[in-house]
Amino acid sequence: AQLTNSSCPSVPQVLKSCTEFIEKHGIVDGIYRLSGIASNIQKLRHEFDSEQIPDLTKDIYIQDIHCVGSLCKLYFRELPNPLLTYQLYEKFS
């Protein structure tokens, strides 16, 4: 599944697509702070898992821009090893 695939050293497509879309359409307060509608987040996740690059310009995503930001946060939460890796946790804290 593309959403959970983190073995590639480059930026994953789900992050590229979502951040580019947010930069173009999502300049609103709290874009990463506010959550999107759960059903829209799951629908978007399913589209990334089953398609190469879903159409983020669909009305459902334009009207609920926060679901795109929520998907980015979900991606980072589900990484097998967090960005601030377990091995470096003591140094960070």
Backbone hydrogen bonds, N-H to C=O, Kabsch-Sander energy under -0.5 kcal/mol:
donor,donor_aa,acceptor,acceptor_aa,energy
5,N,1,A,-0.8
6,S,4,T,-0.8
15,L,12,P,-0.6
16,K,12,P,-2.2
17,S,13,Q,-3.0
18,C,14,V,-1.9
19,T,15,L,-2.5
20,E,16,K,-2.3
21,F,17,S,-2.2
22,I,18,C,-2.5
23,E,19,T,-2.5
24,K,20,E,-1.6
25,H,21,F,-3.1
26,G,22,I,-2.4
28,V,26,G,-2.5
31,I,28,V,-1.1
34,L,30,G,-3.1
36,G,66,H,-0.7
40,N,37,I,-0.6
41,I,37,I,-2.2
42,Q,38,A,-2.4
43,K,39,S,-2.0
44,L,40,N,-2.5
45,R,41,I,-2.5
46,H,42,Q,-2.6
47,E,43,K,-2.1
48,F,44,L,-2.2
49,D,45,R,-2.4
50,S,46,H,-1.8
51,E,47,E,-2.5
56,L,54,P,-1.1
58,K,55,D,-1.1
61,Y,58,K,-1.2
62,I,58,K,-2.1
63,Q,59,D,-3.0
64,D,60,I,-0.9
65,I,62,I,-0.7
67,C,64,D,-1.9
68,V,65,I,-1.0
69,G,65,I,-1.2
70,S,66,H,-2.3
71,L,67,C,-1.7
72,C,68,V,-1.5
73,K,69,G,-2.0
74,L,70,S,-2.4
75,Y,71,L,-2.3
76,F,72,C,-1.9
77,R,73,K,-2.2
78,E,74,L,-1.8
79,L,76,F,-0.9
85,T,83,L,-1.4
88,L,85,T,-0.8
89,Y,85,T,-0.6
89,Y,86,Y,-0.9
92,F,88,L,-2.0
93,S,89,Y,-2.3
